[in-house]
């Protein structure tokens, strides 16, 4: 069942720009989606933090740190971050989209890898980390899940969410970050992290690629952590006899428990890797380890579209090239059928009758030949006359036809279809699908991409908004962000313009932004201080609607008069917009202090502190006096806050 159908973000437009098309992966911190940047018309990956974590400042900070850190790493082996932003409760990163698989997928399917393949993956990983280290960053969470292998064979390092600046890393409080199988001892014991923790993790990853297993295991994470602290990572030759000394030296040096013994950063380890490769022969580089899971079918044929060419694993049962076969033998035999062919071709001597014990041996041999013959017959009926559709997605039509021919299959119908994500001229899908069992010499239908379909943006000026959306849909486009503005000529609710302009060619499915008229602007009149009835009548005469707030406030205006209005007087509003009125419950009454007998200065300060405005009346007799003889409101009585109190001086 397609779980993406249950994801509320799939099919939505994030931040008015990113159309979420499908869910790719879910992690403990975020979900990754394939999306289309409708502004730049490119497919990318959106890493969206789980909304439940968006309220945690530390998680959001880590997200933003990832964006800023990776933006400083312009390196071909680092998954690039294009944008960072928020939309409501969603915090996201817009990143480079890599179609392919992870190193974890390869190890799960392949087991151990040939040394050449392991080094082909490790070298670009170290190049990416080396660039990060030289820029002052530590990844801190290197593991196979964070190594992406694209359809074109490019290797990229992802998920710099735990990255830290080298000069700011001190200690980690709370939970230990990273995956326990790849943590360096100093991360576990002290929480410290410098470039050498990434070197240690890469050494563990190299060990796992060469042997097919992690160096330390246990029933609980605590047991694995204990082994990292107290046991050295064993050399790969302990698990794979005959492993070259140069590879043992790489692993043991990179995973030394004492960080002082390790290479000081990934660039230094890369230099050692290149030196070790130079000292290995082709036979050593292409040796198939015992832990490789290639028996039964050719993994390289199944997964060439998602892993580098160097990861091709030879069959564990090679074709028997030493046997001379006649021209009628259409199939090369593998070593598992070698004995059968020899028995079948063994001549029977026409000499005298064999002794009884020889006849017994011949009877056993005949029985074996019969069983093997029956087995071969059953194999041919059930499997021998079938093959599987090879991996040809994203291949050109010529490459796909060539690979099908090598698999003994014909090309049937060739269909064409527009695609926003698959390169023009390459295979979108097959019928039967990739990996399906199909009879030899049967045909496979190919669907080839014609690239993105382009359509012209229609002229929508003067269309009602709902009609404009219908026209866009009919033309293979989508309505994007809708903004509204005043316009003297275009009626309210009708389209003023589009972005991009009409006549512009866009990919099918692209979003078109619409600007819609709010009509002619209406100046909001001043109604504060008026009664609610008078204010309502005046606003309605201006073409505005009225809403009375359920709350009342104290103000300078009398009870029942309008104390506040929103929007305020003089502001522009569209006809039919609503003005909210807040009614006054009268001024706040404050007790007047008694200032008779005080000096003018003291009386003024005391009255102003109580919230009153002070007027001083000196008269003719009080020009030279400084003592308050009376006040307009006697002390102890109440008066509206903000009102004037007159003091008489004599």
N, C-alpha and C positions, 0 to 999 in steps of 0.2 A: 504494500500500500504506500502511496506517495504521501509521506508525512508533510511535505511542503504545502499541501492543500490546507493543512490545519494551522499554518503559521499566519498570524494576522498581518505581518509585514509584506508577505509575498503578494505582488500585484499592486502595492501601494507606491506613492511618490514620496520619497523622503526628502525633506528640506526643499520641496518644490523643484528638485533637480534630478535626483537619482531614482529611477524606476526599478524597484526590486523585482527580479524575475524568478529566482529560484534560491532555495536554501542549499548551501554546500556542506557546511559542517557546524556542529554545535560543541562548544567547549564549556568549561566551568565558569568562564568569565564573560564570554561573548559568543555570538552566533555570526557566521560568515555567510554572506549571500552573494550570488552573481547578480549584478545590476547593470543598468545602462545609464551612463551620464548623458542626459538629454541635451545638455548645453553643448558638449563637445562631441557627441555621437560616438562614444567609445564604451566598450564593455570593460567593467572593472569589478573588483571584489569589495564589498562593504562589510566591514567588521563592526557589528553593532553590539554595544555593551548590553547585558541583560538589564532591563529596567529596574529590577530589584536591587541592582548594585549601583545604579546611577546616583543614588542619594549618598553614597559613600565617597567622601572627598578623596580618599587615598586611591580608590579605583579609578576615578575620573582623572586624577593627576597622573596615574600610570599610563592611561590611554593617551593623554596629551603629550606626555613625555616620549611615548613611542613615536608619535607623529613628528615631533620636533627632532628627535634623534635620527630617525631614518632619513628625514628630509636633508640632513647634512651629509648623508652617505650616498653620493652619486656613483654607485658601483654596479656593474652588470650582474653580479651574483647576489644582490640584495633586493628583496621584494620592495619596490618603491611605494611610498605613501604620497598620494596626490593631494589629499584634503582632509580636514578634520572639522567636525561641527556637531551641533545638537539640533534636534527637532522634537520639541516637547520633552518627553521622558527618555528619548532615544539619544544616546551619545555614540558617534560613529567615526570610523576612519575609512576613507576611500583609498583603496590600494590597487596595485597592479594585479590583474587577473592572470593566473598561471593555469592553463589547462594541462592536466597531467596527473601525477600521483605524488605521494610522499615516499621518502626512503623507507619509512615503516611499512608501507604497502609492498614495496619491493622485497624487503626482508621477510615479511609474512608469507609471500608467495614463493620466493626463491630460496629462503634459508641462507646459507653462506654464499658469498660471492667470490668470483675469481679475484686474485690480487689486482689484476689490471683494472677490473671494474670498480673495486673498492677504492683504489687510488684515483681513478677518474672522477669519482664522486667527492672524495676527501679534498682534492686540490682546490676546486672552486669554492668549497665551503671555507677552507682556510684563507683563501684570497679575500673572501667577503669579510670574515672575522678580522683578518689582518688590517683591512681598511678601517674597520670599526675601532680596533685597538689603537691604530695610529691617529685616529680622530679623537681619541680619548674616551671611548665607550667600551663597556663589557656587556656581552649578551646575557650571561648568567643562566640560560635555560636551553643549552644546546642538547638536542636529542633528535632521533630520526624523524619524529613527527614534524620538526621544524625545518627539514630539508626537503624542498620541493623539486621535482624533476619534471620539466615540461615536455610536451609532445615533441618539441624540436630537440630534446636532449639537454637543454640548458639546466644547470643546477643553480638553485637560488636559496638563500637563507631567509626564513620568515620569522615572524613573531618576536619583535624586539620590545615586547610589552614589559619585560623585566629589566630592560637596559638601564644602566646607571653610568653617570660620568665617573671616570676613574678617580678624579681628585675629590669626589664627594662620597665615595663608598667608604663606610666605616663598619657598622654592624647592622644586622637585620634583627629587628625585634618581632616578637610574635612567631607566627608559623614560618618554618624554613621554606624559602621559595625555590622553585625548580623541581625536577623529577629525581627521586631518590637514587635511581640507578646510575645517574650521570653527575651527581654532586661530588665536588672535590672535598677532601677531608677538612680543609680550613673553612669551607662554607658550613659544614655540619658542626664543627667544634666551636668556631669563633664567629661565624656569620660574616666573615670578611670575603670580599670578592675583588680580584684584580684580573688582568688578562689571562693569568695562568689557570684560573678555574675553567675558562673556555678551552684552554689547551688540554686540561685533564678530561673534560667531557668529550673532546674530539678523539682522544686516545681510546676512551671506552667505546665510542661509536665505531672506530676502526677495528677494535677487537671483535665487536659484534658482527661487522660486515665480513670479517675473515673467517669466523668460526660459526656464525649462525646463532650464538647464544650470548647473553650478558655475562660478564666476568663474575659478578656476585649475585647470588640468589638467596631467597629465604622465604619463610612462610608469612613474614610481616615486614613492613617498611623498616621497622626498628632493627631487624636482623641484617637487612641490607646496609643500613647506615653503619652498624657496628663493624661490618666487614670492610667498608670503605676506610674506617678509622684504623683498623688493626691488621688488615691483610693486604698485601700487594696484589695488584692486578697481574694474573699469571701471563706468561708469554703465550701468544697464539699457538706456538708449536706444541704446547702441552695438550691442546685439544686437537690439533691438526698436525700429526707427525710429518716431518719433511718441510714444514713452513720455513722459508728462508730466514737466516739470521737477521738480515736487514729489517724485515718486517717485525720480528720480535723486538729488535732494538727500538724501533719507532714507538711501539705500544708501551713498552716498559719505561722509556724515557718520558713520554707524554703523561703517563699516569703515575709517576713517582709520587709517593705520599708526601714527601718533602717538596714544597713548591720551589725551593731554591734550585733543585736538581732539574726541573722541567725547563723547556725553552721559555723565554721570557714573554713571548706573545705568539699569536697565530702565524705571523709572518716568518718568525724564526723557525717554527715547526714546519711551515711550508718549504723552507729551504732544505730542511733535513729530509722531507718526503721526496723532493725532486732528486736529491742526492741518492737516496735509497733506490728509487726507481731506476736511475742510471746504472746501478750495480746489478740489476736483475736481468736474467735472460728472458727471451720470449716464452720459453718453456715454463719458467717459474711464474711469469706473469699470467699465463693462460691456464695454469694448473687448476683442475676442478676440485674443490675441497669436498671431503666426505659429507659435509652437512648441506650440500646443494640439493635442492628439491626439483631436479630436472627430469627425473625418470618418467617415462610414459608418454611424454609429448614434448615438443620443442617450445620451451618458454619464450625463447627469443622471437619466435614467429608470432606468439600471442600478444606480446607486450611491446613490440618495437615502437609502437606509436607513443608510448608513455615513458620509455627509459632510453638512455644513451645507447648508441650502437655498440659501445665497448662493453655493455652488460650482457651481450650475447653469450649464452652458456652452451658449449658443445654438448651433444648427446652423450650420456653416460655409456650408451651401447653403440659404438661407432660402426659404420658400414664396413663389412668385411671386404677390404680391397685386395687382399692377398689371393683370394679364390679366383680362378679363371672361370667365368660364366659364359655360356653361349649367348648369342645375340638375341635369342627369343626371351631371355629373362628380362622382363620389363621393370622389375622392382629390385633395388639393391637390398640385400638381406642384412640384418643386424646380427651382432654376435650371439644373440639369444637363439637364433635359428641356425647357427653355424653347424651344429652337430647334425641337425636334420638333413641339411643339404649333403653332408658327407655320407651319411648313411644311405640316402637315396641314390647317390651316384656310385656307391661301392659296387664293383663288378662281382658276380658270382662265379666262382671257379668251376669249369666243366669237368674237373678231375673226378677221381674215385669218390665213392660215398664217404662222407665224413664220419668219424667215430661217434659213438653215442654221446660222449660228453661234449664233443664239438656241436652235435646237433642240438643239445640243450642250450648251449650258448647262443646258437643261431636263433633258436626259438625265442629266447629272451630279447635278443636284438630285434627280431621281427615284431615282437609285441610292443617294444618301445617305439619302433618306427610307426606301427599302426596307431598308437596313442598320440604320438606327435602329429601324424598326418590328420587324425580326427580333430586334434586341437587346432591345427592350422586351418582346417576346413571350417570349424565353428567360428574361429576368429575372423575368417574372411566373410562368412555370412553375416556376423553381427557387427563387425567393425572394419574389416579389410576393404569392403566396397564403399565405405563412407570416409569422408574427410570433414574438416571443420572450416567454416568461412574465416579466412585470415583477417588480421587486424589491418584495415585499410581506411579507417576514418581519418579525415583531414589530409589524406593522400590525394595527389592529383589524379585525374582520370587515367592518364597513361601509367602512372605508378600502380594504381589499383588494378588495372587490367593485366599488367605484368605479374603482379603478385598472385592474382587469381589464376593466371595461366600456369604459374609454377606449382600451384596447389592442385592442378588438374581440373580447374573449373572454367566455365565459359561466362562471358558477360552477356546477360540478357538485355532487357530494356534499360535504356539510360534516360532517366528523368531529370528535370531541372526545377529548382525551387529557390526562391529568394531566402536569404539568411542574413541576420544582423551580426551573427557571431562566428560563422564559418567562412573562411577565405574563399573568394570567388574561384571557381574551377576545381575545388576540392570536394571530397566525398562527405556528404552530410550523414547518410545512413545507407544501409543495405537491406535487401530482402532476399533470403533470410538474414537475420541480424548477425552481427559479429559473434563468432564462437559457436554458432548453431551447426549441428551435424547435418550433412548434406551428401547425397550420393556423388561419387566420382563422375565427372563430366557433366554434372548438372549446371544450370546457369544461375547467376546472381544478378539481381536488379540493382542498379546503382542510382542514387539520387545525388546530383551534383549541384553545388551552390552557385547561384548567379550573383552572389554578393547581396548587399542591402538594396532593397527596392527603394527607388527615389520617386517622390511625388511633389507636385507644386502646391505651395500654400495658397488656398483660395482667398479671394477678396471678400472679407467678411464685414467690411465697414457698413454700418447701418443695420446689421442683423441683430435681432434680439438674442440675448445670451444663450437661451436654451436652443434656439435654432442654429446659432454658430457652432455649438458643440455637436449637433447632429451632422452638420455639413463637414466638420473636421473628421468625424468618425466615418462618414461615407467616403471620404477621400483617403482613408488609411492613416489618418493622423489622430493625435489625442489632444484634448484641451489641457493646457498646463496651468500655470499660476494666473489667477484673475485679479487684476488691480483695478481700482475705481478712481476716477478723477472728474472734476467739473468740466463741463463743455457747454458753451452757449448754443451750439448748432445741433448737437446730437442729443436726442431725447434720452431721458433716464432709462437705464437698463439695456441700452443698445451699444454695440461694439464701436469704439472709436478707431482702433488700429490693432494690429497683431505684431508679434515679435517671434520669428522673423517676418519681414514684410510679405505681402501677397506676391505670388510669382516666384518666390525663392524655392529652390529644390531642397527637399529634406528627405531623410530616410523614412520609410514607412514605419509608423508607430511612434515617431518622434512627437514630443510635446510642443505645442504652440501656445505662447503666452498671449493672453487677451487683456486689453485695456477697455473697460466698460464705463460709459458715461453715468455720472451722478446727476446729470441735468444742470440747469442754470443754478448758480449759487444763490442762497437766500441769506441776507444779513440778519442775525439773531438780534431782536430788540432787547432793550434793558427793561426788565420787569421786576427787579428786586425793589422792595418797599411797597409794591402794589398788593392789593388783595388778591387772593387766589382766583376769584371770579374774573377780575379785570385782567390779570396776567394771562389766564387761559384764553380769553377772548382775543387779546392782542396777538398772541402767538398763533392762534388758528387763522386769524386774518392774514398772517404772513405765510401761510401754507405749511405750518409746522404742527406736529403732534405734541401733546402734553402728557407727561407722566408725573404724578405726585409721589414723592418719596414717603415711605411709611414712617421715617424718622423725622423728628423735629429738633431744632437746635435753638440755643439762646443766641440772641443777636441784638443789635441796636434797634431793630424794627419791632413794632408792637406785635403782640400775640395775634396770630392768624394772617400776618402779612408774609410775603415771599422773602425769605432770608438769603437764599442762594439759588443759582440757576446753572445748569450744565447742558450744553456749552454756554460760555459766558457771552455777555453782550458784545456785539461787533464781530463775533466769529462767523465764518461762512459755513452754511449747512445746506444740504440738498432738500428740495421740496419733499415733504413727507417725513423728514427726519424727526426724531423725538427730542424734546427739551425736557429735562428732569428738573422739577421745582422742589425745593426743600422749604418747609413752612417754619416760621419763627414761633417759638413759644414765649416770646417776650425777652426783654433784657434781663441779665442777671442782677439781682438786688443785693447790694453790699451795705453793710453797716458803716455809717459815717463816723469817723473818729472825732472826738472833741478837741479842738485846737485853740479855743479861746484862751488868751493869756500867753500863748506861745509866741516866739519870735516868728517873723514872716518866713524865714528860711526853714525853721523846724516844721512849721505848719504845712508849708508847701511839700516838703519831703514826705511827711506822714500821709497827707491826702493823696499824693501821687502814688505812693506805695500801696494804698488801698484801691487804686484803679480809677481815680478821679482826675479830671482836668481842673486846674486851679486858676481862678481869676482873682487878682488883688485889686481892691478898691481903696485908694488912699484918701480920696477927697481933698479938700483944701486944708483940712486940719491935720491930715495924716501924711503930709509930704515928708516930714522929718521924723515921723514915728516909726517904731519897729515892733509894736505889740498888737496882736490880733484882739480886737474888741468884740467882734461878732462874726458869725458864719451863716450863709444862706440856708443851709440845712443843719439843724441842731445836731450836736453829737449824740449818738445812740440811735438816731433814726436811720432808715434805709433809703437808698437812692440807687437808680440804675447805674451799673458799672459802666464807666466811660463818660458819664454825664459831668457837667461843670458844677463846681462848688465855688461860691464867691466869698472871700474873706475880707472884712473891713478893718482897716488899720488906722490907728489914731496915735 
